[in-house]
Amino acid sequence: MIYNNILETIGNTPMVRLGRIAQDVPPTLLAKIERMNPGASIKDRVARALIENMEAEGKLKPGSTVVEASSGNMGFGLAMACAQRGYRCIIVIPDKMSRERTQMIQAMGGEVVIVKTDLPPEHPEAFMNKARAIVAQTPGAVFMGQFESQANPEVHYKTTAAEIWEQCEGKVDAFVMGMGTGGTISGVGRFLKEKNPDIRIIGAEPVGSVIKPFFDNGEEIEGKVYQVEGIGEDFIPDTLHLQYVDEMHWVTDPQSFAMARRICREEGIFVGGSSGSILHVGLKVAKTMRADQRMVVMFCDGGERYLSKFHDENWLRERGWLEE
């Protein structure tokens, strides 16, 4: 098949059985491999959806500038889409993100503005506010708003969830995902709950994020810095629909990185840290399930964008996180 452009190749990613790393838990574990998207992450789906949504609304026109606040994967997805569409692209990224993410966005023609990670959300230089300020100062600029646009969870409802359901032939008992914007867990959770309300929708939450305390008891806490990238937040996004989530579990940075490295070494799947977070929680929950059940975990991106961080043993050793 010949595609008209690279954006048409987004989606229809493979589902892979985890045969070694999950051999000691009762249910079958399946991983949705989102690194097989052309931009090597699940955010390609949302980037295309946001671009197409803004074009349909007449907000994006020839000569427009796309601006977004991103931990990196959305930034690269948007840079890819902008390159194909001919838009200028400016991405605001917190400084804790790996240098590979910045380099990838720049290689695709995007411009990167780096801000401090530990600023409170209300600070004018915090990454969301910085992005909005750039829009205000740039003629023809459009803010994508992945944390507020309902096109985000909607694209996961229409594509990601539908693919999971078809690939599993309707046999899904649990789904595990991390939460950044919350778009994936909300869209997939809504779809699966409509098919079968008994399917468990499970969130993996990095220690330091504010989402789990809010989910558990409505507590609003101040977020703390953690090193795993792409999941967790210091505010509750509008794109996170908690009514579709059944439970959440904490996961630490060392647990996330150790599991991501195990996925590489035991399954031959090159993943990022959030995939480690998700599978760590998935294996924990899987111990409570039966042998005739099936769990789907999301592997969100590829490991090549973390070579200078947890895939570097020196980086881990400096933090005391290098596992034997």
Secondary structure, DSSP 4 states (H G I P E B T S, - for coil): ---SSGGGG-S---EEE--STTTTSSSEEEEEEGGGSTTSBTHHHHHHHHHHHHHHTT---TT-EEEEE-SSHHHHHHHHHHHHHT-EEEEEEETTS-HHHHHHHHHTT-EEEEE-TTS-TTSTTSHHHHHHHHHHHSTTEEE--TTT-THHHHHIIIIIHHHHHHHTTT--SEEEEE-SSSHHHHHHHHHHHHH-TTSEEEEEEETT-SHHHHHHH---------S--SS--SS--TT--GGG--EEEEE-HHHHHHHHHHHHHHH---B-HHHHHHHHHHHHHHTTS-TT-EEEEEE-BBGGGGTTTTTSHHHHHHTT----
